[in-house]
Amino acid sequence: MIAITGGAGFIGSHLVDRLVSDKVLVIDNLSSSKLDYIKRHVDSKRVVFQKTDIRKEFGVDSCDTLYHFAAIPDVRESTTNPRDVMEQNVAATINVLEACRKGDVKKIILASTSTVYGNAKIPTPEDHPLNPISNYGASKVACEAMLRGYSESYGITAVALRYANIFGPRSNHGVARDLFEKLMKNNNVLEIIGDGKQNKSYLYIDDCVDATLLCTDKVKKGCVIINVGSSNQITVNEIARIIAKELGLSPKIKYTGFSWTGDVLLMLLDTRKLQSLGWKQKIPEIEGLKLYIRWLKNKKAGQK
């Protein structure tokens, strides 16, 4: 059996879609996710859903592999609610690792983040020093450290995937979602946080899931860190132009002149390790953004 914490969320639910040929246990407290995305799998009995708060003790007996994707992923929220982030990311991860140890889980895949590097040299390799500048990034450094400790102590195979900015259908946060929602409220003016020159790596969800499953299959022992992202960067200004064009709008751009605390302004991961496993990006960022905006438009239309 395969277990997925946060399996009703963004990346987790897409993983469920791809893993339903196996027996899957989804563990989620639905605090920031929706059962809707996996309901058809639960109804068909191909997925077992367990509403559980992983900050409390729980079990994962009979599971060979566990994907740990339950977390608070928002850098801005980690600034205003640092204790919540540490409890839901770090303390919860310790509970997950304990459940894996007691349940004799053989392999754990942790959703980590590029923010563990902080303001790093570009492109950033996996052996770059970790210098997080946000509470969220710091929480993931702690999670990775605990993962390695359990792997070394108990012989559990472990993979920490340092994701770039992942986007696509079902995502409920991020710059593309933020800009889309602003344009839905005001077609004429678009506020962009900062100066719009923030330049980062973005990866469409399908490519992210491909990479995740490939790394799961290829890593056979030890604790392995792997960057997951595109080989390109795209600015917030470019993203705004693509979204506005997709919506048929020509808004006046208004810049705030400042970003939020903990925001890494420039990011590009070195993905040579991932590519050496046989992974290739299939969906260019611009194509992925168009697909995502069309999904958001359909979702918005369905709500009316």
N, C-alpha and C positions, 0 to 999 in steps of 0.2 A: 504493500500500500504506500501511496505517496501522500504526505501531509503538506498543506500550504497554509501558513498563518497569513492573515490578510488576504485570503483567497477570494473575497468578494469585492476587493478594491481594484484599482486601476491595473497595475501590472499583474497582480495575482489572479484576477478573473480571466485575463488573456492566457495566462499559463494554464488555468483550468480548462479552457477551450481546447488547448492543444494536448492535454494529458488525459482526457476523459476515456481514452481507450484502456487506460489502467484504472485501478480502483483508487479514488481520490478522496481524501478527508480534508475538508475546508474548515479552518478554525478562524473565526472572525467575530468581533463583538458588535459589528455594524455601526460603530460610532461615527465613522466617516466614509462608509461604503454602503452599497445597496445589494440586497439579495437578488434584485432583478437581473443582474448580469449573469448569474449562474443558476437561476431558478429552474430553467428548462433541464439542466443537468441533474439538479436535485430531484425534480419531479420524475425524471426518467430512471431514477435510482442509480445512475452512474456516478453520482457524487453524494457523499455523506456530509451534511452540514452540521457543524457543532458551534452554537453561539457561546463563545467563551471569552472571558477577559483574561488574557495571558499574563496580566500582572499578578494573577493568583495561580496557585499550583494547579496543574492539569497533566493529563497523560497522553502519550502518543504510542501506546503499545502496538505492535504488529506493523509499524511503519519502517520501511527501509531507508527512505529518503525524505528529508523535510526541507521545504523552501520557507525561509523566514522573511516575509515581506510586510508584516504588520509593523507599523511605525507612524510617528508624526513626521511627515517629510518636508515641512515648511520652515525655511530659514527664518522668515519674519516672525512666525509664531514662537520659534525657539527663543527669540529675544524677549518677547513679552511674557511667555510662560515657560521659563527654563526648567522649573521643577517638574512640570507635566511632561516635558520632552524627555528629561532624564528618567522619569518613572516609566514612561511608555516605550522608550527606546532602549535604555540601558537595563533597568531593573527587569523589564519584560523579557529582554534577550537572555538574561541569566536564568529566568524561569524556563524559557524555551530550551536552553542548553541542558538544564537539569532534567527536563522531560525527555530529551533525547538520550541523555546518559542512562537514565533509569529504564527507558524503553528500548535500549539497545539499537538506536537508530544508527545506520552505517554511514550516512552522508548528509551533510547540512550545507545548504546554499543560502548565504546571507546577502540581502540587498543592501549594499553600501552605497557610497556616493563620492563624486569627484570633489566635494567640498572638504574632504579630509585633508586635501593638499593645501588649501588656502590660496594665497597669491603665489603661484608656483611658476617655474620656468615652463615654456611652451615649446613643443608638446611635452606633456608631463608623463614620465614613465612610472611604473609601479614602485620602483625603489626610491622615488623622490621622498625627501623628508616630509613628514606629516606636520603641517602647521595650520590647523583649522582656525578660521577667524569668526566662526559662529558657534553658538551652543549646539546647533544641529550637527555641524561637522564634528564637534568634539564628542557628541554622543555616539556617532558612528565609529570614531576612532576607538572609543571604549568597547563598543560591540565587537569590532574586529579583534581587539586584544583578547577579549574573553573567548572568542571563537578559536583563536590560535591556542590559547591555554587549554581549552577542552580537547582540541585536536591532539595536542602533544601529550596531554595527561591520560586520555582514554582511547586513543587510537582511532578517533572518528575522522573520516575524510571530510575536509571542509573547503568551501570555495567562497571567497568574499568578492562580490562583483561591484566594482566601483563605477556606477552608472553616471554618464553625462546627463544632460537634461532630456528625459524621455517624454514624448508627447504622443497624442493620438486619441482616438475614441475612448471614452470613459474617464479621461483625465479631468479632474475637477479643479486643478490649479496650474500655475505656470504662466509665463508671459503671453503665450498665444491665447489662452483662455481669458486672461485679464484684459487684453486688448479687444478681443471679440466682445466681451460683456460691456466694455465701455462704449464701443460703437453701437451696440444695441440700445443703449440708453441715450446716446447723443450722436447722431449721424454726422454732425457738422464739426465737432471738435474732439480730438483724441489726445488725452493726456498720456504722456510717456514719462515714466519714472526715470530720473537721471537725465543724461544727455542723448540717449538712444544709441550711443556708440559702444555699449557693452557688447562684447564679441565672444560668443561661446559656441560650444559644440552641442548639437541637438540630434536626437535619434528617434525615428518613428517606432512605434510600439512593436510592429511585426518584426523588425530587425532586432529589436531588444530581446524579444522572446526567442528568436532563432539563436542568438548569442547565448542566452541563458541555458537553453536546452543543450547546446553544443558543449558548453563548459561543464555542465553536469555529467555528460557522457564521457568527456575526455579526461577529466581529473579522476585519478584512480586512488591516490593516497596523499597523505599530508595535508597541509593547509596552504592553499594557493590563492594569490591575489591577482585579479584580472580586471583591467580597464575595459569598459564597454561604452563605446561612443563612435561618432563618425570621425572621418579624417579632415573634416572641414569646420569652419566657423561661420556664423552668420550673426549680424548685428541686430539689435532690437529695432533699429530704423528699417532694416530690410524686412524683418518679420511684419512690422506695421504696414509697410507698402504692399506686401503680398496679401495680407488680410483685407486691407481696404480695397484693393483691386478685385479680389474674389467676391467681395460684397457689393462691388459697383459703386464705391463711395470715394470722395476726395476730401477728407476732413482736414481742417487746419490742425497742425500739430502744436501741442503745448507741452513744453518740457518743465519738469519740476526742478531740475538743476541739482538734485541730490538723489542718492539711492538709499536703500535701507541698510541698517546695521548688519554686518556679516555678509553682504553681497560680494561675491567674487566677480569682478568686472570682466576679466579675461580668462578664458578656459578652453583648453584643447588637450585631450588625452592622447598619449602615445598608445596606439592599439595594435602594435606589432605582435605582441604576445597572443592576443585574440585572433588576429589574422593568421598566425602560424598554425592555429588549430584548424583552419579551413574556413573561417567565417569571412563573408563579404557583405558589405552593405548593399541592399537591393533597392531601397526606396530613397532617392535623393531628398534632402531636407525640404526643398521647395514643393516637390510633389506631395510629400507627407503633410506639409502645412495645408495645402489645398484640400487634401482628403479630410483632414481634421476639421477645417472650417466648414466644409460641406456637411460633415456629421453634426457639428454644432448647430448649423442652420436647420437641419432636419429635426434635430432634437428640440430646438426652440419652437419650430412650427408645430410639432406634435404636442407641445404643452398648451397651445392656444385652443 
